[in-house]
Amino acid sequence: MSTDLRDKVSVSAEASQTDHFRTDHLIENIGHRAVSGGFVTFSAQAAKFAMNLGAAAILARLLIPKDFGLVGMVLGVTSIVNVFKDLGLSRATVQREEITQEQVSNLFWINVAFGVLLTGICVALAPFLAWFYRDSRVEGIMLGMSLVFVLAGSTAQHQALLTRQMRFQALAVIDVSSMAIGFISGVVLAWMGFGYWALVAQQVLTAAGGLVMTWVISSWRPHLPSRNSGVRPMVTFGTHLSVADLIVQFTGNCDSILIGRFFGAAPLGLYTRAQVLLSRPIQQVISPINSVMIPVLSRLQSDQERYRRSYMQAYDGLALMVFSFSAMCFALAKPIVLVILGPKWTGVIPLLMAFAIIGVTWPLAEICAWLYESQGRGKDQLRNHALAGLVTVIAYSIGLHWGPLGVVAANAVMGILVRLPIVYFIAGRRGPVCTSDMWLGFVSHVPCWVAVYLATAGIYQTMVHVNPFIQLLVCAPVGLGVGTVLMLLFPRPRRSALFAGSKIMGAWKVRFAPA
């Protein structure tokens, strides 16, 4: 190959790699990209929700509560360790206005190194965990689950660059494909009689599938580590986020650890199934909005009015959804459990009703992270999570006396009266979005909960002796429909619904308009 040709190839490769870091071309049409990306991501989340629902229904019939409880014991610990899988560095890559190949490469190798380190830590903790829970099976589960960290650390920067470039379709393909791999593997192994190992394999193979799909789809490749790349501010920002996330994960999983320790695997299995029934659908909605809103708000940092308007429109849309969904779960807890999990899981019903109350405040507190991460406010996020986490641990300690149901009930009450005011105060201290903006949005959507609950509960009372599947089939759409009509009588919910509807229709036309 001639020198000129080699130089051209080298320049072409360098330009191709540079394209992964540019964002200036996204600003001009960012609204269109956000709506289109949101449609793609929501479609992917719908597919993931269907798979999650299918997995929950099938695995609940193939396995027993103790199987879920055993894996839940380990997940309570690995979820805490999981905070450090990327050290917050993927979000630093998304938030940064300017970034280089050397910086992202160094961040990649840091992520890989920490993934290996976390796997080693989990291996070392496995015997201690078995002693803590007084069950030798926990050690093997912990060893198997430890593989997830090294797999996840090898994909963090690739996925961050895809998010930074708003390549939501590529991210959707990765998410859906990897989840399908884990879902199919878990169901097949459960059917073959592997018990709780089916749940372990589901987690590990989902992460492995994500690694393969990410490297296939993303054309970015890391260079060897280099000095003086300027990653120190990014590592500092990521460290603040990681410590904040550690607090969230510790407090968020402390309940599972305590229930598993003091009440055993079977009660924990019931508890985790109730938690999943409520949280999984909400996460399927929040996750794609996170994927869209953090890069969008990061690009709008210099336009405060547009930033505030974009955040509050997303807040209102999410509030409309979570209030309605929470009311629906509270009213229809019994048929939901009987249809999805089956009659042997009736102990989940009161737990799901209690979790439905948490479902109002938790999502609308969690999205304050958009403000911190898009504005580079790592210290504020750390303060937020430390205080909110302290409130959560106090709630668990109070409720533990009354068993799993007491833990959920105490958390629900403290969430509304103490945790949410703290979160909104800290989040609104700086930046274009203030505390009063969020409180006004929250209070304005309370009528949505009342409207949907009254409509759904009223229909349900006329069908209490009907088959649970028919109850769900009739009560959910009718209750939501009547509730929607009632909530449209209130100005802000009406504006939220009309805005969300217009955006959905606009995204549909954009995606499916003829070329």
Secondary structure by P-SEA (a helix, b strand, c coil): ccaaaaaaaaaaaaaaaaaaccccccccaaaaaaaaaaaaaaaaaaaaaaaaaaaaaaaaaaccaaaaaaaaaaaaaaaaaccccccaaaaaaaacccccaaaaaaaaaaaaaaaaaaaaaaaaaaaaaaaaaccaaaaaaaaaacaaaaaaaacaaaaaaaaaacaaaaaaaaaaaaaaaaaaaaaaaaaacccaaaaaaaaaaaaaaaaaaaaaacccccccccccccaaaaaaaaaaaaaaaaaaaaaaaaaaaaaaacccaaaaaaaaaaaaaccaaaaaaaaaaaaccaaaaaaacccaaaaaaaaaaaaaaaaaaaaaaaaaaaacaaaaaaaacccccccaaaaaaaaaaacccaaaaaaaaaaaaaacaaaaaaaaaaaaaaaaaaaaaaaccccaaaaaaaaaaaaaccaaaaaaaaaaccccccaaaaaaaaaaaaaaaaaaaaaaaaaaaacccccaaaaaacaaaaaaaaaaaaaacccaaaaaaaaaaaaaaaaaaaacccc
